[in-house]
Amino acid sequence: MIGLIPRIWMMTLQQQADEAAIRSILAEAGVPANRLFALDQSYDDAELLRLVHASAQVLGKDVDILLEDFSQTFIDDAVKRWPVWFEMAPDARSFLERQPRIHDSFARSLDDTASQPTRQAQKFRIAEIEDGLMVEYRSDNKLCGLYKSLARAVLRHYKDETGQIQESVCMHHGHDHCEIRLRWPR
């Protein structure tokens, strides 16, 4: 996983917790207390998952609430860090349609094995449907909740009050992938 994700997770925690709580979260997750997540480094996906669950446990918050908080921090940071991405997309639908390509380009930039690009390229597939987009998500991490919360943050960024997010198929319910429908009713 690209270092940006755990780095912004830590930024989100710093907005919500004191130093003692953060040290407890890191210890519970088995992450060194002095770890600084570099943006251009790849980190073990399992480490982020441990951070997420340790954060929920130590802070006494639901994982979905923490994902929403993270997603808003992530989008706020991305707007500052890469404003051109948001300028290129006139609306939330356009941005969300481009998102898998942005994700894949970051993932490939850190790949150093021949099989990694194929795996990353298959994480997201997007198709147009009658009133929006259908995103097929596949990942051993089962972070479809993160994708949905990021999509909601994008909708908020673009002040899009009509966009709807529905998940009809989910890995958490025994499927081999998730189908997330992003709809804009007419």
N, C-alpha and C positions, 0 to 999 in steps of 0.2 A: 504494500500500500504506500502510495506517495506520502512523504512526510508532512505535506500540507494538512492532511486530514487529522492526524493526532496533534499537530501543532495547534490547529484551530480548536480541537477538543479541549486542549489545555487552556487556551484563551477563554473559552466559554466557562470552564471551571473557575478561573481566576475572577470572573465576574460574579460568581455565585458562592464561592467558598473562601474561607480564610486559609492561611498557610498550613495550619495544623490539619485541617480537613483534606487539603490537597496532598499532604505527605501521607495521610492515612490511605487515600485513594491509590496513590502510587504504590505504597507498600502492599496493599490488598491485591493489586493487579500484577505485582511482581516486576514493576518498572523501576529502574534506578532513580532515586530522588534527584539526581543531578542531570537526568536525561534532558537534552535539548533536541527537539525534533527538527532536523534540517529539511528544508523544502525540497532539496534535490537528492534526497536519499530515499531508499525504499525500506519499509519496516514491515515486520511480520503482522499479517492481518489479525492473528490471534491476540496480539498485544493490544490492538485497539479494542477488540471485543472484550478483553479483560478490563480495560480502562472504562468502557461503557458500563459494564455490570458492577464494577467496584464503585463507580461514581453513584450509580443508583442506590447501592447498598449503603454507602457512607452518608450520602446526602438525604436518604430516605425519600427519593423521588422515583417516579415511574420512568422506565427507560424511554417510553414514547415522548414524555414531557422533555426529557433531556435531549432527545433527538431534535425536537422542535426548537429548543434553545440553541443547540449547536447549528442547526440549519440557518437560523436567522443571523447568527454571528458569521457563519461561512459566507452567506450572500452579501452581507454588509462588507466583509473583507474583500470579497471578489470584485465588488463594484469599485472599490478603491484601487485594488491591485491590477485589475484588468478591465478598465472602463470600456475599452473598445468592444469587448464581447457584448456588452449590454447596449452599446450604441449601434452595433451591427444588427441587432434584433429589435424591430420596432414594437414587438409585443411579446407577451409571455409564451404564446404558442410557438412563435419563431425561435425563441431562445431554447425552449424545451425540445424542439425538433433538432436543434444543433447540439444539444448537451452530450449525446453519446459520442459524437466525433471529438468534442473537447476532451471528454474523459479518456477516450482511447488514445488520443495524441499524448496526453500526459503519461498514461500507463506505458505506452511504447517507449517514451523517452527514457524510462528507467529500466527497461527490459535488457537483460544480458543473456537470455537463453532463447534458443530457437522456438521452443513451444509456447513461451509466454505471450507473444503477440496474438496467436490464434486463440488462446484462452481469454485474453482481455477483449479481443474483438467480438467474442461471443457473449460477453457479459450483458450487453444491451443490444437489442434489436428494436427498431422503431418502424412502424408502418402507419400510413394514413388510414383513418377510418372515416365513416360518413361525417361525423361531427367533431373530429379531433384527431388524436394520436393514440396508438396502442403501443405500449412499451413492454417488451418481453425482457425480463430480468432473470439472469441465472448467476448464482454465486454461492459457493459453499458457506459464505458468511451470513447468508439470509438476511441482508440488510435492506429489504424492500421498504421497511418503515423509514429508513434514512432517505431513500429515494423519494418517497411520498412527502416527507417533511421538507426536503429541499425543493420539490415542485411547489408546495404551498408557499414557501418563502419567495420563490420566483414570481408566483401569482401576486403576492403582496407587493413585491418590488415594482411590478408593472401596474399596480393598482387595478388588477383584473378581478372583478367581483363576479364574473360569470363562469370562470373556469371551474371545472369539477374534477375530482380525482376519485376513481373507483378501482378497486382491486377485485377482479372476479376469480382469479386463480392465484394460489399462494403456496409457496414452499412450506410455510408454517402449518399448512393443512394437508401435507403429504404429497403435493405436486412436485414435479421436477423443475419447475420454474414459476415465476409470478407473471401475471398479466395485469398491467396497470393501465387503465384507460384514462386519458386526459381529454375531457370533453368541454366543448364550448357550445351549449345549446343555442339554437337559432331562434 
